């Protein structure tokens, strides 16, 4: 983002470079990750239910196969909804970012390259999550509405691939905060020469 434009709103920005004290995007990211991973995990448990049914019976846990698929479905829907806000907050916060120049991440990328890959990756992941939710809904309500097993193995395999992409994508975001200090309050105060210990008292 153009530094002159950021300077126009500079008086409204806090120590982290945002108009609020805690960045929204990183917090929503964890909801996106958690909901998606739980959705796929419970669908896997639903598929493998016949192999583990005796465990639930032994532990006297009243559960049916459909319960696992219900959790999988509703978590995927929630993941799609929250990811929209995650990506929107990410783009808003990235527009206000002023990373240092001349630094490279552990992956050999500069700050702008990291931000671009992270932004593009976020949009792609949002599209994949929404696509997976639609595919999950088609399986639940049309293709396998009367079947005991609601999901296809190909759906679960793609879900595992997306989880790996999330790991790579999340690492880019972590590098922005940890290595470039983007919207990292402590990093920014240190760059300004402030004494963090005095601020904690």
C-alpha positions as CSV (number, residue, x, y, z in Angstrom):
1,X,0.0,0.0,0.0
2,X,1.2,3.5,-0.7
3,X,2.9,4.9,2.4
4,X,1.4,8.4,1.8
5,X,-2.1,7.0,2.0
6,X,-1.3,5.1,5.2
7,X,0.2,8.4,6.7
8,X,-3.2,10.0,6.1
9,X,-4.8,7.7,8.6
10,X,-1.6,7.3,10.7
11,X,-3.0,9.1,13.6
12,X,-5.8,6.6,13.9
13,X,-3.5,3.5,13.8
14,X,-2.2,1.9,17.0
15,X,1.2,0.4,17.8
16,X,0.4,-2.6,15.6
17,X,-0.4,-0.4,12.5
18,X,-4.1,-1.1,12.7
19,X,-7.1,1.0,14.0
20,X,-7.8,-1.7,16.6
21,X,-5.5,-3.3,19.3
22,X,-5.7,-6.9,18.2
23,X,-5.5,-8.0,14.6
24,X,-8.7,-9.7,13.5
25,X,-7.4,-11.9,10.6
26,X,-5.1,-14.2,12.7
27,X,-7.9,-14.9,15.1
28,X,-10.4,-15.8,12.4
29,X,-7.8,-17.9,10.7
30,X,-7.8,-20.3,13.6
31,X,-11.6,-20.6,13.3
32,X,-11.3,-21.4,9.6
33,X,-8.6,-24.0,10.3
34,X,-10.4,-25.6,13.2
35,X,-13.8,-25.8,11.6
36,X,-12.4,-27.3,8.3
37,X,-10.1,-29.8,10.1
38,X,-12.9,-30.9,12.4
39,X,-15.3,-31.3,9.5
40,X,-13.0,-33.5,7.6
41,X,-11.9,-35.5,10.7
42,X,-15.5,-36.3,11.7
43,X,-16.3,-37.3,8.2
44,X,-13.3,-39.7,8.3
45,X,-14.6,-41.0,11.7
46,X,-18.0,-41.5,10.1
47,X,-16.5,-43.5,7.2
48,X,-14.4,-45.7,9.6
49,X,-17.3,-46.1,12.1
50,X,-17.9,-49.8,11.4
51,X,-14.2,-50.5,12.4
52,X,-14.5,-48.6,15.7
53,X,-18.1,-49.2,16.6
54,X,-17.0,-51.7,19.3
55,X,-14.9,-49.0,21.0
56,X,-17.9,-46.7,21.5
57,X,-20.0,-49.7,22.6
58,X,-17.3,-50.7,25.1
59,X,-17.0,-47.2,26.4
60,X,-20.8,-46.9,26.5
61,X,-20.8,-43.8,24.4
62,X,-24.2,-43.5,22.7
63,X,-23.2,-42.4,19.1
64,X,-24.4,-43.3,15.7
65,X,-22.7,-43.0,12.3
66,X,-25.0,-40.2,11.3
67,X,-23.8,-38.1,14.3
68,X,-20.3,-38.0,12.9
69,X,-21.6,-37.0,9.4
70,X,-23.8,-34.3,11.0
71,X,-20.7,-32.7,12.7
72,X,-18.7,-32.9,9.5
73,X,-21.4,-31.2,7.5
74,X,-22.2,-28.4,9.9
75,X,-18.5,-27.7,10.5
76,X,-17.9,-27.4,6.7
77,X,-20.8,-24.9,6.4
78,X,-19.4,-22.9,9.3
79,X,-15.9,-23.0,7.8
80,X,-17.2,-21.6,4.5
81,X,-19.0,-18.7,6.2
82,X,-16.2,-17.7,8.6
83,X,-13.5,-18.0,5.8
84,X,-15.3,-15.2,3.9
85,X,-14.7,-12.9,6.9
86,X,-11.2,-14.3,7.4
87,X,-10.2,-13.4,3.8
88,X,-11.9,-10.0,4.0
89,X,-10.1,-9.1,7.3
90,X,-6.9,-10.3,5.8
91,X,-7.1,-8.0,2.8
92,X,-8.1,-5.0,4.9
93,X,-5.1,-5.6,7.2
94,X,-2.7,-6.3,4.4
95,X,-3.6,-3.0,2.8
96,X,-2.4,-1.3,6.0
97,X,0.8,-3.3,6.2
98,X,4.2,-1.5,6.1
99,X,6.7,-4.3,6.3
100,X,10.5,-3.6,6.3
101,X,12.3,-3.8,3.0
102,X,15.5,-5.6,2.4
103,X,14.6,-8.6,4.6
104,X,14.0,-12.1,3.4
105,X,12.0,-14.9,5.0
106,X,13.2,-18.4,5.8
107,X,11.8,-19.4,2.4
108,X,13.8,-16.7,0.7
109,X,10.9,-14.4,-0.1
110,X,10.7,-10.7,0.5
111,X,7.8,-9.1,2.4
112,X,5.8,-8.0,-0.7
113,X,6.2,-11.5,-2.3
114,X,5.1,-13.1,0.9
115,X,2.0,-10.8,1.2
116,X,1.1,-11.5,-2.5
117,X,1.4,-15.2,-2.2
118,X,-0.5,-15.2,1.1
119,X,-3.3,-13.0,-0.3
120,X,-3.7,-15.1,-3.5
121,X,-3.5,-18.3,-1.5
122,X,-6.2,-17.0,0.8
123,X,-8.6,-16.5,-2.1
124,X,-7.8,-19.9,-3.6
125,X,-8.3,-21.6,-0.2
126,X,-11.7,-19.8,0.2
127,X,-12.8,-21.0,-3.2
128,X,-11.6,-24.6,-2.3
129,X,-13.4,-24.5,1.0
130,X,-16.7,-23.3,-0.5
131,X,-16.3,-25.9,-3.3
132,X,-15.8,-28.6,-0.7
133,X,-18.9,-27.5,1.2
134,X,-21.0,-27.6,-2.0
135,X,-19.6,-31.0,-2.8
136,X,-20.3,-32.1,0.7
137,X,-23.9,-30.8,0.4
138,X,-24.5,-32.6,-2.9
139,X,-23.3,-35.9,-1.3
140,X,-25.4,-35.4,1.8
141,X,-28.7,-34.3,0.2
142,X,-28.6,-35.8,-3.3
143,X,-26.0,-38.5,-4.1
144,X,-25.9,-40.3,-0.8
145,X,-29.0,-39.1,1.0
146,X,-30.1,-42.7,1.7
147,X,-26.7,-44.2,2.2
148,X,-25.1,-45.0,5.5
149,X,-21.8,-43.6,4.2
150,X,-22.4,-39.9,3.3
151,X,-19.0,-39.1,1.8
152,X,-16.7,-40.3,-1.0
153,X,-13.1,-41.3,-0.4
154,X,-12.1,-38.7,-3.1
155,X,-13.7,-36.0,-1.0
156,X,-11.7,-37.0,2.1
157,X,-8.5,-37.3,0.0
158,X,-9.0,-33.7,-1.4
159,X,-9.7,-32.6,2.2
160,X,-6.4,-33.9,3.3
161,X,-4.6,-32.2,0.4
162,X,-6.3,-28.9,1.4
163,X,-5.2,-29.3,5.0
164,X,-1.6,-29.5,3.7
165,X,-2.1,-26.4,1.6
166,X,-3.5,-24.7,4.7
167,X,-0.3,-25.6,6.5
168,X,1.9,-24.1,3.8
169,X,-0.3,-21.0,3.5
170,X,-0.4,-20.5,7.3
171,X,3.4,-20.6,7.3
172,X,3.5,-17.7,4.9
173,X,1.2,-15.8,7.3
174,X,3.3,-16.7,10.3
175,X,6.4,-15.4,8.5
176,X,4.6,-12.1,7.8
177,X,4.1,-11.6,11.6
178,X,7.2,-13.2,13.0
179,X,9.9,-12.4,10.4
180,X,8.6,-9.1,8.9
181,X,6.7,-7.9,12.0
182,X,3.5,-7.2,10.1
183,X,0.9,-6.0,12.6
184,X,3.0,-7.3,15.4
185,X,2.8,-4.8,18.3
186,X,6.0,-5.9,20.0
187,X,8.0,-5.8,16.8
188,X,6.7,-2.4,15.8
189,X,7.5,-0.9,19.3
190,X,11.0,-2.3,19.2
191,X,11.5,-0.8,15.7
192,X,10.4,2.6,17.1
193,X,12.9,2.2,19.9
194,X,10.3,2.0,22.7
195,X,11.1,0.1,25.9
196,X,8.7,-2.8,26.1
197,X,9.5,-3.5,29.8
198,X,8.4,0.0,30.8
199,X,5.1,-0.5,28.9
200,X,4.4,-3.7,30.9
201,X,4.6,-2.0,34.3
